[in-house]
Amino acid sequence: MKKFFLSCLLFIGLGLGVGMQTTSVSADDYLRVGMEAAYAPFNWTQNDNSNGAVKIDGTNQYANGYDVQIAKKIAKAMGKKLLVVKTSWSGLIPALTSGKIDMIAAGMSPTAERRQEIAFSNSYYTSNPVIVVKRSGNYAKATSLADFKDAKITSQQGVYLYNLISQIPDVKKQTAMGDFAQMRQALSSGVIDGYISERPDAISAQNANKDFKMIAFSDGKGFSVSESDTAIAVGLRKDETATLETVNQVLAGISESDRIKLMDRMIAQQPADNSSDDKASSNFVQQMWTILKGNWSQFLRGAGITLLISIIGTVAGLIIGLLIGVYRTAPKAANKFLAGLQTAFGWFLNVYIEIFRGTPMIVQAMVIYYGTAQAFGISIDRTWAAIVIVSINTGAYMSEIVRGGIFAVDKGQFEAATALGFSHNQTMRKIVLPQVVRNILPATGNEFVINIKDTSVLNVISVVELYFAGNTVATQTYQYFQTFMIIAVIYFVLTFTVTRLLRYVERRFDQDTYTIEGGN
């Protein structure tokens, strides 16, 4: 048993070493710009620094695209190096206002709602909305919005494009999706008939995937939009007026012809569909193997971070649960003041348990990572933040599991210990807790397995765990189903292996218990 726990500690130590390799660099030397890095040709992820790509913070990957090239010009004017912070769309504004990033360059439109939260530069690109459909679908020959009657149309959550769906007569408006990668997968699988996008992204989609087609509209037959919707600008914090002036000066120095040439170049350099031209006859398993062979390091690193967070979070949560269990079973203090403090702290623990058991981990992640920085100026490394989030979330559940384990111990053992003169702490440490740990081991293992899967929600704060890494690969290869099948297999291997290891530990506990009882 000692060897097993020493091995776990060694793995945690190695994992921490890997995690700390991604620690953020000094903000004084770098201009930290937030973007999805999954919205070609504005921004995308690639595996090398070719064509002027820029390092993505906390990863061994690079970002490129129109937004990246514009941000490089801004960084140069400010005397800094550009560092891309890959962030989900919903997390961009919280990341900016909380100080996690210095600005946003992510194809974002300066709408009135967003201007209430952040400031915007002058426009650095203007685009028109179009609809992306399947080339072999029922709407491939559409020429006006009226032709999309009864079509299932969606767009990205939180962008003006989704609001445009209501302009289509008799449309079947679908639920908004988190990013364009999800929409492309939904379109490929036939879940939707089309999605509203901007012209550059649509051109990229149809160039990268021959199954997609962009439907553009002539005057009077398309969407009615305002200039603030179609313009794209850099997002900044409202108090950074000097930086805003610098950004506007840089943008003013880029002519309209240069912007068009840059966009054309980015469209030509964007990632292409790596699948076979004849997808119907290509081998599905072979496609998965090709993806895995070309991106194994990303999957391996993502799986390592997932295990790191899960192991530390489960162990820390178990410790929290045991401490709370011991405290809640302690006798009342004789001193009234101490008894009052004991009661008050007990109420605090109850609030903690109810809050973290009653709210989703994804919400807790947003509040702890972005909220603490915005409200208190506390900036936490995203990997450490993830460990804290999983630990306190697990601790809330484990405290109730431990409480049940303590109540399962026969009351006679407490009475016998008291009769022998044991203190409460001695009774818990030497008699009760060893039995509790054995009794709750299956439930602890279940929490471990749950944590492995639940780390996927941490992609909202850009933790490079398995799902985040896999989603990045999917946006690079345009082979979503194959990539997510690989992710599913990896998750299954992790949970299956962990389950078997924990059953081995349970058997060792049972053997140790039998040996002790037999010796007596």
N, C-alpha and C positions, 0 to 999 in steps of 0.2 A: 504493500500500500504506500509506503514511504516513497518508493521509486516512482510510483504513478503521480503522486502530488508534486515531487521534485521535477518530473517531466513537464507537468502543467506550468509550474513556476518558470522553468526554462523557456517554454514556448511563449509565455507572456512577456518575458524579458526580451526575447528576440523580436516579438511583435511590436513592442514599444520602440525598439531600435528602428524598425522599418517605418513605424508611424511618425517618429520624430524626424526622419529624413525629409519629410514633407513639410516641416515647420516653415511658416511664412517668412519671407525675407523682409529686410528693413523697408518700411514704408517711405523712408527719406530718400532712398536710392531708386525706388521704382514707382511708377504710376500704375496703380492697381485699377484695372478696368473690368467691370462685370459684363458678362454676356452669356448666352446659352451655349455657344459654340456648337449649335446643332440646327442652324437656320441658314443653310447655304442659299445664295452666295454671300449673304451678309456676314455670316460667321459659321465656321465648322471646325471639327477636330480632326487632326491628322497625326501620324506617328513620328514625323521628322520635321526638321525646320526648313524644308525646301520651300522655294517660292516666297521667301520672306516671312515664314510663319513665326509665331512668338510662343514662348514657353507658357504653359498653363500651370498656375500655382498649385503645388501639392501633388503634381502628377509627373509622369515621364513623357507626357504628350504635348502637342503644340496646337495652337489655334491660328486659323487664317481666314481671310475673307475681306469683304469691303469694309466692314466695321473695324477690323484689325488694322488694316492699312491706314485708315483715317486716324485711328488712335495712335499709331506709330508716329504720324506727323505731329500730333498734339504733344506726345511725350518728348519728342526731340526738341520742340520749341520750349518746353519747360525744363530742359536739361536733365531729363530722367530716362530710364529704360522702361519699356512697356512690359507689364506682367498681367496676363489675362487671368481673371478669377472666374472659373466656370460656375455659373449659378442658374438655378431654375428660374423660369420667367416670373413666377409668383414671388420669388425671393429677391429679385433685383432691387426694387425700391426699399424694402427693409434692410438689405445689405448696405445700400448707399446711406440711408438716414442713420444707421447704427454705426457707421464708420468702418465697416468691413471692406468697403471698396471706395475708391476716390471718385469714380464717375461711371456712368452707364453708356455703352455704345453697343446697342443690341437691336438695331432696327426699330427703335421705340418712337412712337408718334407723340408729339407734345399736346395731348388732349387737355381740355379744361380740368378734368378730374385729376389728372396727374400733376398739373401745375399747382394744385393746392398742396401737394406734398413736396415737390422738388422743383428746381429751376431747369430751364432748357436753353440750349444754345440756339443759334440760327440753324436753319435746315441744312443738312449736308447731302440729302437725296430726296427726291420726290417720286413716288410710284403710284400706280393705279391698281385697284383691286380686280382680280380675275377669279375664275373658278377652275379648279383642277379636277378632271374626271378620268375615267378609264377609257382608253382609246377604243376598246371593244364594247363599251357600255351603251346604254340607251340615250345618253345625252352628249355623245361625242360630236354630233352635228348641230348642236345648239348655237344660235346666233344672238339670242336676246334672253333677258331674264324670264320672259313669259314661257320660254321653251323648257324651263325647269319646273313646271307644274308637277306636283306629287313627288319631286325628288327629295331624297334624304340628304340634307346639306348641314354641315357643321363648320366650325372654325376654332381658333385657339381661345381659351378662356382668358378674360381680362384684356382683350384687344378690341379695337373698334370694328374689326372685320366681322366679329360674331354678331354685332348689332345690325350689320347690313343684311343678314338673312331675311329679316322681316320685309325687305323691299321686294323679295321674290314672291309673285302671286301663287297662292295655294301650295306653298312649299311645306315639306315635312321637316320642321326645324329639329335638329338633333342636339343632344347635350354637348356643351362645349368640352373640348379636350385640352389636356395639359400642354402639349407641344405638337409641333408639326410631324415629328416622328410617329406619334400615335395616329395622327390623321392619315399619314401615308400607309401605315399598316392597315387601318380600317378600310381605306379605299381599295387596297390590294385584295383584301379578304371579302369585299362586297358588303361590309357592314353599312357603309354609306355610299351614296352615289357621287359625291363630290365634296370638296371643301373650298372655302374662300381663302385666297392667299394674295400676296402681292406679286406683281409681275416678275421681278427677279427670281424669287423663290420658285414660282411656277415654271419658269424657263429652266431652272436648275433641275426641278423634279422631272420634267419630261425629257431633258437631255440625259439624265442619269438612269431613268427607268423608261424603257420603250413602251410600257403598258400605260403610261400616264399621258394626258393631253391637256394643254392649257386652252381654256375658252376665254378669249378676249372679246370685248364688245365695242362696237362703233358708237359714236355720239348718239345719245338719246335712247340707246338700247341696254345700257349697263347701269351701274350703281351711281347713285347721287351721293357725293362725298364732299366734305369741307376741306379746305387747305390744311387745317391743323391735323386732319386725319391722315392725309396722304404724305405729309412732310415727315421726315425722319431727322431727329436731333439728338444731341448728346445731353444726358441727364446729369445734373450736379446738385449738390446741397445748396439750399437757398442763401446761406451766408457766405458762399465762396464767390463773391463778385469779381475779385481779381482773376481767379481761374477762369471764370466765365468770359471775361474780356479777352484773355489769352486764347481760349478756344475759338471764339468768334473771329479773332484776327487770323488764326490758322485757316479756318474754313473759308474766310473771304479771299485767301490767297490761292484757293483751288478753283480754277475756272470750270465752267459747265462742261466744256469739251473734255477736260481732264477727268472729271467725275464720270462721264459716260465711258471713256476709255478704261478707267479703273474698274468700273462695273463689268464691262465686257471681258476684261482680263480675268476677273475673279470668277465669272461664269465659266470661262474656258478651263480654269484651274481647279474647279470644285471636284469633290470626290465623285466617281462614277459608279454605276452598278457593276459589281464584280461577278455577277452571276452569268450563266450561259445565255446565249441568245435564244436558244430553244429550251425554255424552262420546263416545258411539258415533258421533254425527254431526258432532262438532266437528273442525276441521281441525288435524291434529297440528302441521304447520309453523306455522300461525297461533298455536297455543298457545306454541310455542317463541319465536316473534317477540314475543309479548306479554310473556313472562318476560324476554327479553333487553332489550326496550324499557324495562321498568320497573326493571331491576336492572343496566343496563349499567355503571354506575359501579363496582359491586362486582366484577363480572367483570373490568373493566379494571384496577382496583387489584390484584386477586389475580394477574392475568397479569403486571403490572408487578413485583410482589414476587417472583414465580416467576422471571422473567427476571433480575432483580437478583441474587438468590441464585445462580442457575445460572451467570451470567457471571463474577461475582467468584469463586465457588467453583471454576470450571473454570480460570480464569487463575491463581489462587493455587495450585491443585493442580498445574498444569503447572510453575510455578516450583519448587514443592517437589520434584516429580519430577526436574526438571533438576538441582537442587542435590544431591539424593541420588545421581543418576546420575554426576555429576562426582566426588563424594566416593568412591563405591564403586569407581571406576576409577583413583583416585589411587594412585601408587606408595607402598610402605611407607616410613615415616620411618626415617632412619638411626639416630636416637637410640632406644634400647630403651624408655625410658619413654614417649616420644611414640608409638612404635609400639604399645605396650600400650594407651594411651588411644585410639588410632585403631581398634584391634581391638574394644575395649569399646564405643566409639560405634557401630561397625559392627553389633555384636550388638543394641544398642538400636534401631537402624534396622530390623533384621530383625524384632524383636518388634513394633515399630510397624506395619510393613507387614503382618505376618501377622494381627495383631489386627484392624486396620481392614478388611482384605480378607476376614476370616473371620467377621465379625459383621454383622448387619443394621443399616442406618442408623437404623431406628426405635429400636433398643436403644441405639445410640450417642447418639442425641438425648436419650433419657431420662436416661442416665448423665451426659452433659456438662451438660445444662441444670439438671436437678434434683439430680443427685448432687454436683456441685461446690458448689452452694449449701448442701446439707445437710452435706457432709463438711468443707468448708473455709470456708464462709461467703462464698463468691464469688458475687455476684449479677450475671448477665450479661443484657443486653437480649436478648429472644427473637430479634429480627432478626439481631443480631450473632452470637448463639449458632448460629443456622441457618447463617450464612455460614461460621463456624468449622467446624461439623460437616461441611458439604459440602466445604470446602476440604481438610481433613485426610483425609477419606474418599477424595476424588479423588486427592490426593497419593499415597496408598498404591498406588492402581492405576496412576497415571501413572509412578511410579518404576520399575515393572516394564516398562512400555511404553518408557520412555526407555532402560532397560538394554538392551532388545532393539534399539532404534534405534542405540545406540552400537556394539553388537556387529555390526550390519549394515554399519558403515563398514569399508572394507578395511584390514587391518592394515598394509599397505604405507604408507598415509598417516601412521600413527603413527610408523613407522620413518623415513620421510622427514622428518617434522617434527623428530624427535630428532636426525637427522643435520644438520639446519640449525641446531640449537642452541635450538629452541623448548623452553620449560618445559612442564610438564603443563598448567598453566592456560592458557598461550598456545595450545597445541595444541587444547585443548577449545574455547576461545572463538573462535578464528579459523578452525579447520579442521573440527572434528568437529561441534560443536553446530549450526552453520548447516545441515549435512546432516541431522542428527538431527531438527531441527524440521520440515524438509520431509518427512522419511520418516514421522514420527509424526503428521502433520497429520490424516490420515483417522481415526486412532484417537482423537486429541484431540477431533475433531468428534463422534465416536460417544459419547465421555464427556460432552460437552456436552448432547447429545440425551438421554442417560440421566439426567443431572442435572435437566433440565427436568421429566421425568416423576417422578423420585424425590423431588422436593421435596414431593410430596403426602404423604409419610409424616411430614413436619414438623408436620402438623396436631396430632400428639400433644402438642407443646409450644405449641400455640395460635398458630403462625405463620400470619398471614392471607394465605396463598398462594392459588393458584387453586382447589384442591380445597376448602380450608377455606371460601373465599368462596362457592363453588358449593353446598356442603352447607348453608350458612346460608340461602341462597336457597330451597333445596329444603324446608327445615323451615318456611319462611314461606309458601310457595305450596302445599305438599302435592302438588306435581306433580314427583315424583322422577325419573321416566323422562325427561320432557322437559328438566328442568334438567341432568341428567347427560349428556344428548345434547349440549347446548350446551357443557358443559365438555369433552367429548370432541372436539368440533369445534375449540374454542379450542386445546387441546393439539396437535391435528393441524396447525393453522395455524402454531403456534409452531415445532414440530419441522420441518415442511416448509420454512418460511422459513429457519430456521437451516441446514438441510442445503444449500439452494441457495446461501446466502451463503458457506458454507465451501467449496463446490465452486468458487465464483468465486475465493476466496482461493487455492485450490490451483492454478487455472489461471494466476493472476498470478505465483505462485511459479515455475511451470514456464516462463512467458514470461521472467521475470527471469533464470532459470538459463540459458535458451537464448541470451538476449542476451549474457550474460557469456561463455559458451562461444564464441559466434560472434565476439565482439570479440577473443577471444584467438586 
